[in-house]
Amino acid sequence: MTEKNKLDSLMDRLKNNKYISILLFIGIILISMATLTDSLTKIREYVKVVFEGEALNEQELAIINKQLRPIYFGLLDEVSDENTNPDLRSPKLDSLGVVKLNEYVNILKGITGNYTLFIEVYTNRISIYNNQSLAEDRAKNIADDMMNQGIPSERIKTVTSVSEKWEGSYDPQKERVEFKLYLSQYRE
């Protein structure tokens, strides 16, 4: 058996081995998670080095605002086309959302400049009353979580929106919170 045939035989056995495939998949996930963690750590360090003790300018705010991606709300239970009960929509973030929120809080803690954080909560429109109440509960829960972690209440403003139309099926893209930093007069 030639060296090329041995190599081809080994590659064929590896391709057909389910355990190797699973281990490779797990390895790729772990590498992705490590890369994300490393990126967030670098951003946090950048925020501390660049912004600590200084007033922010528009360019610096733009850098931070790019990092503050929307967080989507989960459900209390399964929603399907037959089961679109608005009461199943959660007023709190799911565990992944809480992790993202905590990352954002850590970024904001590194900023001592003058900013105001607007928390904008969006919901599907099922009924104005239900959605307004749900949006307000969500905004309050997020603001409270951030304040409990050390973000001053003077820096947080909440905005709620129920203008998104309900299209007959659940759309998680409309059940979200967005964050936006603006320059302000507030100083610690």
Beta strands, then each sheet from edge to edge (+ up, - down):
strand 1: 71-72
strand 2: 115-125
strand 3: 156-165
strand 4: 176-183
sheet 1: 1+ 4- 2+ 3+
end
